[in-house]
Amino acid sequence: MSTLHVKSKTGDYPVVADGHVLEKLGEHLVALNTPKDTRVTIITDETVGQLPFAKTAIQSIEDAGYRTQCLEVPAGDQSKSLAVASTLYPKLLAFGMRRSDLIVALGGGVIGDLAGFIAATYLRGIAFVQAPTTLLAHDSSIGGKVGVNLPEGKNLVGAFYPPRAVLYDLSALAHLPARQWINGMAEVIKHGIIGNPQLFEQLEAQPLTSCPDAAVLEPILTAAMKVKIDVVEADEREASRRQVLNIGHTLGHAIEQRSHYQLGHGEAVSIGLVLEAKLAVARGLLDEQTARRIEVVLANHGLPTAPPRDDWNEVAALIDVDKKHGSTLWTFALPTAIGDVAIVKDVSKAEVEVVYQRALEEAE
């Protein structure tokens, strides 16, 4: 078992990762000094809710003496919405949830963001615990960003609201379909690019195209999560340094949305990482060999690296809506080396279009 700690202005919290978290979830809540009269609402999706480990987790909480309800929402990005959130608030009220009670987010990034948003806004804020069950969620569960999407764009309504704890059961990852696993690897690789060259080189040498044994997986995920934690602790509310975590996401979010979410989040981020590496080369910030290494390691994990044949103006319009931009110029996190990223705030639409169109031509 590995335990990391995140320092937060609103309260430090542990990140626990091992292969037995969910079967001991109730014990973990007790260890967090959760009073026995606490009502616990588990929010999950209809897919995760039917898996054996979910039933084990719920039983563990009940066995610890907590009054528990489980709320399921449809699986998929469409549930990360104000409409779905609005159906859950009345159920919290009907269960008698008070400000002293607790929400457990059991699932992937969509569930973590949705449940965290509900926790941040119900009764002006109640505690919640992240219990991630996907590889992608090793990233999204840490750092306190919660929120929902609007039709106009991703994560446009939300808050910074750290959890009481992140309780990560690595055995749950063995249940992931192959495509979900590969999507998650995009974020692991991203963390190597941001701040851990050794992690990146390990994934170059030995691609993880399927879930390995816990003994292999735990140190890799611990290294990736440590990169995220170091960045978040330095800049919790994304005033400066935390923007490096957006690498691959400025273009990736727009591409993901334009695909109507037919592309997975990690697939879109992979394309974004490649395009943004090419943009860094065009700007003289990165050498072509390193950009090629980024592209190859993503491809070797089964991730797409070429942009879809889409209307550039439609992609650009979605970038304009992104909350990270406050002027006619765009802000990008661009790699300068494996392990180092620069924040560039004067990127023009025209220079990104050149990179995008050239990538399309190269893919022909």
Secondary structure by P-SEA (a helix, b strand, c coil): cbbbbbbbccbbbbbbbccccccaaaaaaaaacccccbbbbbbbcccccccaaaaaaaaaaaaacccbbbbbcccccccccaaaaaacaaaaaaacccccccccccccaaaaaaaaaaaaccccbbbbbbbcccccccccccccccccccccccccccccccccbbbbcccccccccaaaaaaaaaaaaaaaacccaaaaaaaaaccccccccccccaaaaaaaaaaaaaaaaacccccccccccccccaaaaaaaaaacccccaaaaaaaaaaaaaaaaaaaccccaaaaaaaaaaaaaaccccccccccaaaaaaaaaacccccccbbbbbccccccbbbbbccccaaaaaaaaaaaaaaac
